[in-house]
C-alpha cells in the first residue's frame, strides 16, 4: 500500500504534506501542476493526510473511484515526468 495524491492538488500544490513527510517522498517540480508521492519510497505512515488543505491524499485502497487513475499518475511521475504531466493536463486542462 502507498498513499496517493489526487485531483484536488492540481493547481494548488500547498506543500504542507511535504513539510511533514519523514522520508521526503512527496515531490513536484516548479512546472508541475500538482505534487506526487513516490510509491517506492512511501512508508505508509499517513503523516501527509491531515496537513493537506484540499483533502487530496488518500491511502491507495481508499482513493475515490474517480481518482483511481492518480495511482498510476503518481507512479509514472517518478519514471516518466512528461507522461505524468500529460495525464494531469488531460484530466484537468488549463483554463
MARKOL-942979 format. One record per residue: residue number from 0; residue in one letter; chain; x, y, z of N, C-alpha, C in turn. Coordinates in nm, 2 decimals. Layout:
BEGIN
{NUM A A {X Y Z} {X Y Z} {X Y Z}};
...
***
This chain:
BEGIN
{0 X A {0.08 -0.12 0.00} {0.00 0.00 0.00} {0.09 0.12 0.00}};
{1 X A {0.03 0.23 -0.06} {0.10 0.36 -0.06} {-0.01 0.47 -0.05}};
{2 X A {0.03 0.59 -0.03} {-0.06 0.70 -0.03} {-0.05 0.76 -0.17}};
{3 X A {-0.16 0.82 -0.21} {-0.17 0.88 -0.35} {-0.22 1.02 -0.34}};
{4 X A {-0.17 1.11 -0.42} {-0.22 1.24 -0.43} {-0.31 1.25 -0.55}};
{5 X A {-0.43 1.30 -0.52} {-0.54 1.30 -0.62} {-0.56 1.44 -0.68}};
{6 X A {-0.67 1.45 -0.75} {-0.71 1.56 -0.84} {-0.71 1.70 -0.77}};
{7 X A {-0.76 1.70 -0.65} {-0.77 1.83 -0.58} {-0.64 1.90 -0.55}};
{8 X A {-0.53 1.84 -0.57} {-0.40 1.90 -0.56} {-0.36 1.98 -0.68}};
{9 X A {-0.43 1.95 -0.80} {-0.39 2.02 -0.92} {-0.41 2.17 -0.91}};
{10 X A {-0.31 2.24 -0.94} {-0.31 2.39 -0.93} {-0.31 2.45 -0.79}};
{11 X A {-0.29 2.36 -0.69} {-0.29 2.41 -0.55} {-0.14 2.40 -0.50}};
{12 X A {-0.09 2.28 -0.50} {0.05 2.25 -0.45} {0.08 2.32 -0.32}};
{13 X A {0.00 2.30 -0.22} {0.02 2.37 -0.09} {0.15 2.33 -0.02}};
{14 X A {0.20 2.22 -0.03} {0.33 2.17 0.02} {0.33 2.14 0.17}};
{15 X A {0.21 2.16 0.24} {0.21 2.12 0.38} {0.24 1.98 0.40}};
{16 X A {0.21 1.89 0.31} {0.24 1.75 0.31} {0.39 1.72 0.30}};
{17 X A {0.45 1.80 0.22} {0.60 1.79 0.20} {0.67 1.81 0.34}};
{18 X A {0.63 1.91 0.41} {0.69 1.95 0.53} {0.69 1.84 0.64}};
{19 X A {0.58 1.76 0.64} {0.57 1.66 0.74} {0.61 1.52 0.70}};
{20 X A {0.64 1.50 0.58} {0.68 1.36 0.53} {0.82 1.33 0.59}};
{21 X A {0.82 1.22 0.66} {0.95 1.18 0.73} {1.05 1.12 0.63}};
{22 X A {1.01 1.08 0.51} {1.10 1.02 0.41} {1.12 1.10 0.29}};
{23 X A {1.07 1.22 0.28} {1.08 1.31 0.16} {1.04 1.24 0.03}};
{24 X A {0.92 1.17 0.04} {0.88 1.10 -0.09} {0.78 1.18 -0.17}};
{25 X A {0.75 1.30 -0.12} {0.65 1.39 -0.19} {0.72 1.49 -0.27}};
{26 X A {0.71 1.49 -0.40} {0.78 1.58 -0.49} {0.70 1.64 -0.60}};
{27 X A {0.75 1.75 -0.65} {0.69 1.81 -0.77} {0.78 1.93 -0.81}};
{28 X A {0.81 1.94 -0.93} {0.89 2.04 -0.98} {0.81 2.17 -1.00}};
{29 X A {0.88 2.28 -1.02} {0.81 2.41 -1.03} {0.71 2.41 -1.14}};
{30 X A {0.74 2.34 -1.25} {0.65 2.34 -1.36} {0.53 2.24 -1.35}};
{31 X A {0.53 2.16 -1.24} {0.43 2.07 -1.22} {0.30 2.14 -1.16}};
{32 X A {0.19 2.09 -1.20} {0.06 2.14 -1.15} {0.02 2.08 -1.02}};
{33 X A {0.08 1.97 -0.98} {0.05 1.91 -0.86} {0.17 1.84 -0.80}};
{34 X A {0.16 1.78 -0.68} {0.26 1.71 -0.62} {0.24 1.56 -0.64}};
{35 X A {0.34 1.48 -0.62} {0.33 1.33 -0.64} {0.40 1.26 -0.53}};
{36 X A {0.34 1.14 -0.49} {0.41 1.06 -0.39} {0.47 0.94 -0.46}};
{37 X A {0.60 0.92 -0.43} {0.68 0.81 -0.48} {0.64 0.68 -0.41}};
{38 X A {0.57 0.59 -0.48} {0.52 0.47 -0.41} {0.63 0.38 -0.37}};
{39 X A {0.75 0.39 -0.42} {0.86 0.31 -0.38} {0.93 0.36 -0.25}};
{40 X A {0.91 0.49 -0.22} {0.97 0.55 -0.10} {0.87 0.57 0.01}};
{41 X A {0.74 0.57 -0.02} {0.64 0.60 0.08} {0.64 0.48 0.19}};
{42 X A {0.64 0.52 0.31} {0.64 0.42 0.42} {0.50 0.40 0.48}};
{43 X A {0.40 0.46 0.42} {0.26 0.44 0.46} {0.23 0.49 0.60}};
{44 X A {0.29 0.59 0.64} {0.27 0.64 0.77} {0.15 0.73 0.78}};
{45 X A {0.10 0.79 0.67} {-0.02 0.88 0.68} {0.01 1.02 0.73}};
{46 X A {0.13 1.05 0.76} {0.15 1.19 0.82} {0.11 1.30 0.72}};
{47 X A {0.11 1.27 0.60} {0.08 1.37 0.50} {-0.07 1.40 0.48}};
{48 X A {-0.16 1.31 0.53} {-0.30 1.32 0.51} {-0.36 1.45 0.57}};
{49 X A {-0.35 1.46 0.70} {-0.42 1.57 0.77} {-0.37 1.71 0.74}};
{50 X A {-0.24 1.73 0.71} {-0.20 1.87 0.67} {-0.25 1.92 0.54}};
{51 X A {-0.30 1.83 0.45} {-0.34 1.87 0.32} {-0.47 1.95 0.33}};
{52 X A {-0.47 2.07 0.29} {-0.59 2.16 0.30} {-0.70 2.13 0.20}};
{53 X A {-0.67 2.05 0.10} {-0.77 2.02 -0.01} {-0.81 1.87 -0.01}};
{54 X A {-0.78 1.80 0.09} {-0.81 1.66 0.10} {-0.78 1.58 -0.02}};
{55 X A {-0.65 1.60 -0.07} {-0.61 1.53 -0.19} {-0.54 1.40 -0.17}};
{56 X A {-0.50 1.37 -0.04} {-0.42 1.25 -0.02} {-0.50 1.14 0.05}};
{57 X A {-0.49 1.02 -0.01} {-0.56 0.90 0.04} {-0.47 0.78 0.03}};
{58 X A {-0.50 0.69 0.13} {-0.44 0.56 0.11} {-0.49 0.50 -0.02}};
{59 X A {-0.40 0.43 -0.09} {-0.44 0.38 -0.22} {-0.57 0.30 -0.22}};
{60 X A {-0.60 0.22 -0.13} {-0.72 0.15 -0.13} {-0.84 0.23 -0.09}};
{61 X A {-0.82 0.35 -0.04} {-0.94 0.44 0.00} {-0.96 0.55 -0.11}};
{62 X A {-0.88 0.55 -0.21} {-0.89 0.65 -0.31} {-1.03 0.65 -0.38}};
{63 X A {-1.09 0.77 -0.39} {-1.23 0.77 -0.46} {-1.22 0.71 -0.60}};
{64 X A {-1.32 0.64 -0.64} {-1.32 0.56 -0.76} {-1.28 0.65 -0.88}};
{65 X A {-1.33 0.77 -0.89} {-1.30 0.86 -1.00} {-1.15 0.91 -1.00}};
{66 X A {-1.08 0.89 -0.89} {-0.94 0.93 -0.88} {-0.85 0.81 -0.90}};
{67 X A {-0.90 0.69 -0.92} {-0.81 0.57 -0.94} {-0.70 0.59 -1.04}};
{68 X A {-0.72 0.67 -1.15} {-0.60 0.69 -1.24} {-0.48 0.76 -1.17}};
{69 X A {-0.51 0.83 -1.06} {-0.40 0.90 -1.00} {-0.30 0.81 -0.93}};
{70 X A {-0.34 0.69 -0.90} {-0.24 0.59 -0.85} {-0.13 0.57 -0.96}};
{71 X A {-0.17 0.55 -1.08} {-0.07 0.53 -1.19} {0.00 0.66 -1.22}};
{72 X A {-0.07 0.77 -1.22} {-0.01 0.90 -1.25} {0.10 0.93 -1.15}};
{73 X A {0.08 0.91 -1.02} {0.18 0.93 -0.92} {0.30 0.84 -0.94}};
{74 X A {0.28 0.71 -0.98} {0.38 0.62 -1.00} {0.46 0.66 -1.13}};
{75 X A {0.39 0.69 -1.23} {0.46 0.73 -1.36} {0.55 0.85 -1.34}};
{76 X A {0.51 0.95 -1.26} {0.59 1.07 -1.25} {0.73 1.04 -1.21}};
{77 X A {0.76 0.94 -1.14} {0.90 0.91 -1.10} {0.98 0.83 -1.20}};
{78 X A {0.91 0.79 -1.31} {0.98 0.72 -1.42} {0.97 0.80 -1.55}};
{79 X A {0.87 0.88 -1.57} {0.85 0.95 -1.69} {0.76 1.08 -1.67}};
{80 X A {0.83 1.18 -1.62} {0.76 1.30 -1.58} {0.68 1.36 -1.69}};
{81 X A {0.72 1.37 -1.82} {0.64 1.43 -1.92} {0.51 1.35 -1.94}};
{82 X A {0.51 1.22 -1.93} {0.39 1.14 -1.94} {0.29 1.17 -1.82}};
{83 X A {0.34 1.18 -1.70} {0.26 1.21 -1.59} {0.20 1.35 -1.61}};
{84 X A {0.28 1.45 -1.65} {0.23 1.58 -1.68} {0.12 1.58 -1.78}};
{85 X A {0.14 1.50 -1.89} {0.03 1.49 -1.99} {-0.10 1.43 -1.94}};
{86 X A {-0.09 1.34 -1.85} {-0.21 1.28 -1.79} {-0.28 1.38 -1.71}};
{87 X A {-0.21 1.46 -1.63} {-0.27 1.56 -1.55} {-0.34 1.66 -1.64}};
{88 X A {-0.27 1.70 -1.74} {-0.33 1.80 -1.84} {-0.45 1.75 -1.90}};
{89 X A {-0.46 1.62 -1.93} {-0.57 1.56 -2.00} {-0.69 1.56 -1.90}};
{90 X A {-0.66 1.54 -1.77} {-0.77 1.53 -1.67} {-0.82 1.67 -1.63}};
{91 X A {-0.73 1.76 -1.63} {-0.76 1.90 -1.59} {-0.70 2.00 -1.68}};
{92 X A {-0.76 2.02 -1.80} {-0.70 2.12 -1.89} {-0.68 2.26 -1.82}};
{93 X A {-0.58 2.33 -1.86} {-0.56 2.46 -1.81} {-0.67 2.55 -1.87}};
{94 X A {-0.74 2.63 -1.78} {-0.84 2.72 -1.84} {-0.79 2.83 -1.93}};
***
